[in-house]
Amino acid sequence: MRTDDRIVAAAAGRNRLRASDSDRERVVDMLKAAFVQGRLTKDELDERIGQTLASRTWGDLSALTDDIPAWPLPRLVRKPARPEPSPPAHAVVKAVACALVALATVSVAGMPGMWTAPAPTSMTANACQVFDSWSNPTYQRISMLSEAEYYAGNGTDPRLAGDLTTLQQAFKHSEDYGGAPQSLAATQQYANQVKADTAQVSSDCAVDGY
């Protein structure tokens, strides 16, 4: 049997496995996230949630999420099709005036005792915020770890990104998520690993000041 044939046969075998309540809950979470991101309409969300609750196998659930990414995708920046015309002279004067006002504001804000504008939230901070929400047992969803990993990968702390990747893998195994059934001892081992990796990510965020 060719390698491609073996892959198809293995996938077909997994698709026949019976889905658990936690499997269906994870798919519902993915569908809700896709709705918030604008990937599904309200009618599509309602229809797919109904189909999810009625699904009996992994194959049924997979068919409902095949067209939905498992992590946030960066937005594409489109370049203008043609060069924009040069601004009129009065617009240039206005822009220079605004720049001078902004420079004066920054200079004053930098003086002792004066108000300064808060810095924008960084990608690393976003990663730690999502991780902090995931740490609440009520909200522990694999999609949240994927989101935190995405932010961390675009942030300023590569160690945090690596530790989040390790934590996500351990969490997948501890929940027996999307893989072949495993022994209770293996599940417990991964659960202990999740605790250790969670503590490490918390330490990373504390070092970064979050």
C-alpha positions in Angstrom: 0.0 0.0 0.0 1.4 3.4 -0.9 2.1 6.1 1.8 -0.8 8.3 0.5 -3.2 5.3 0.7 -2.1 4.6 4.3 -2.7 8.2 5.3 -6.2 8.2 3.8 -7.0 4.9 5.5 -5.7 6.2 8.9 -7.8 9.4 8.5 -10.9 7.4 7.6 -10.3 5.2 10.7 -10.1 8.2 13.0 -13.2 9.7 11.4 -15.2 6.7 12.5 -14.3 7.1 16.2 -17.2 8.2 18.5 -17.1 11.8 19.6 -17.4 12.8 23.3 -19.2 15.7 24.9 -15.9 17.5 25.3 -15.2 17.0 21.6 -18.5 18.6 20.7 -17.9 21.5 23.2 -14.6 22.3 21.5 -16.2 22.4 18.1 -18.9 24.8 19.5 -16.1 27.0 20.9 -14.4 27.1 17.4 -17.7 27.9 15.7 -18.4 30.8 18.1 -14.9 32.2 17.6 -15.3 32.0 13.9 -18.6 33.9 14.2 -16.9 36.6 16.3 -14.2 36.9 13.6 -16.7 37.3 10.9 -16.1 33.9 9.2 -19.7 32.7 9.8 -23.0 34.4 9.7 -25.5 34.1 12.6 -27.6 31.6 10.6 -24.6 29.5 9.7 -23.5 29.5 13.4 -26.9 28.4 14.6 -27.1 25.7 11.9 -23.6 24.3 12.6 -24.1 24.3 16.4 -27.2 22.2 15.9 -25.3 19.8 13.7 -22.5 19.7 16.2 -24.7 18.7 19.1 -26.2 16.0 16.9 -22.8 14.7 15.7 -21.7 11.2 16.8 -18.3 10.7 15.2 -15.1 12.7 14.7 -15.8 12.7 11.0 -19.1 14.4 11.6 -17.3 17.1 13.7 -14.5 17.5 11.2 -16.9 18.3 8.4 -18.2 21.2 10.3 -14.8 22.9 10.9 -12.8 22.0 7.7 -13.2 25.5 6.4 -12.3 27.3 9.6 -8.7 28.0 10.6 -7.7 26.8 14.0 -5.8 30.0 14.9 -6.1 33.8 14.2 -4.7 34.7 10.8 -2.8 38.0 10.3 -4.6 40.6 8.1 -3.2 41.1 4.6 -2.1 44.6 3.9 -3.2 45.5 0.4 -1.1 48.0 -1.6 -3.0 50.7 -3.6 -3.4 49.8 -7.3 -2.2 53.2 -8.4 0.0 55.9 -6.8 -2.1 58.4 -4.8 -2.0 62.0 -6.1 0.1 64.5 -4.2 -1.8 66.4 -1.6 -2.7 70.0 -2.2 -0.5 72.7 -0.7 -3.0 73.6 2.0 -3.1 70.0 3.1 0.7 70.0 3.5 0.6 73.1 5.6 -2.1 71.6 7.8 -0.1 68.4 8.2 3.1 70.4 9.2 1.0 72.3 11.8 -0.4 69.2 13.3 3.1 67.6 13.5 4.4 70.7 15.4 1.5 70.5 17.8 2.1 66.8 18.4 5.8 67.5 19.0 5.0 70.1 21.5 2.6 67.8 23.3 5.1 65.0 23.5 7.8 67.5 24.8 5.4 68.7 27.5 4.3 65.2 28.4 7.9 64.2 28.9 8.4 66.8 31.7 8.3 65.6 35.3 4.8 65.6 36.8 3.1 65.9 33.4 0.6 63.4 32.0 1.9 60.9 29.4 -0.1 58.8 27.0 0.0 55.1 27.7 1.9 52.9 25.3 -0.1 50.7 23.0 -0.7 47.1 24.1 2.1 44.8 22.7 1.6 41.4 21.1 3.5 39.9 24.1 1.0 41.6 26.5 -1.9 40.2 24.3 -0.4 36.7 24.6 -0.2 37.0 28.4 -3.7 38.3 28.7 -5.2 35.5 26.7 -3.1 33.0 28.7 -4.3 34.5 31.9 -7.9 34.0 30.8 -7.1 30.4 29.7 -5.7 29.7 33.2 -9.2 30.0 34.6 -10.5 26.4 34.6 -13.9 27.6 33.3 -12.3 28.9 30.1 -9.6 26.3 29.3 -10.0 25.8 25.5 -7.3 24.8 23.1 -8.3 27.6 20.7 -7.3 30.2 23.4 -3.8 28.6 23.7 -3.5 28.8 19.9 -4.4 32.5 20.0 -1.9 33.2 22.8 0.8 31.3 20.9 0.1 33.4 17.7 0.4 36.7 19.7 3.6 35.5 21.4 5.1 34.4 18.1 4.8 38.0 16.9 5.8 39.5 20.2 9.2 40.4 21.8 9.8 37.3 23.9 10.7 34.2 21.9 11.0 32.1 25.1 7.4 32.9 25.9 6.4 31.8 22.4 8.3 28.5 22.8 6.9 27.7 26.2 3.3 28.4 25.0 3.9 26.0 22.1 5.1 23.3 24.6 2.1 24.0 26.9 -0.3 23.7 24.0 1.1 20.3 23.0 0.9 19.0 26.5 -2.7 20.2 26.9 -3.7 18.5 23.7 -2.3 15.2 24.9 -3.8 15.6 28.4 -7.3 16.1 26.9 -6.7 13.4 24.3 -7.5 16.0 21.7 -7.7 14.9 18.1 -5.5 11.8 18.5 -5.8 8.1 19.1 -7.1 7.0 22.5 -4.4 6.8 25.1 -4.0 5.1 28.5 -5.1 6.7 31.8 -1.5 6.7 32.9 -0.4 8.7 29.8 -3.2 11.1 30.2 -2.2 11.7 33.9 1.4 12.2 32.9 0.5 14.9 30.4 -1.8 16.5 32.9 1.2 16.9 35.3 3.2 18.3 32.4 0.5 20.9 31.8 0.8 22.1 35.4 4.6 22.5 35.0 4.3 24.2 31.6 1.6 26.5 32.9 3.8 27.6 35.8 6.6 28.3 33.3 4.5 30.5 31.1 3.2 32.4 34.2 6.9 33.0 35.1 7.7 34.2 31.6 4.8 36.7 31.7 5.9 37.9 35.2 9.4 38.5 33.9 7.9 40.5 31.0 5.9 42.6 33.5 2.5 41.2 32.7 
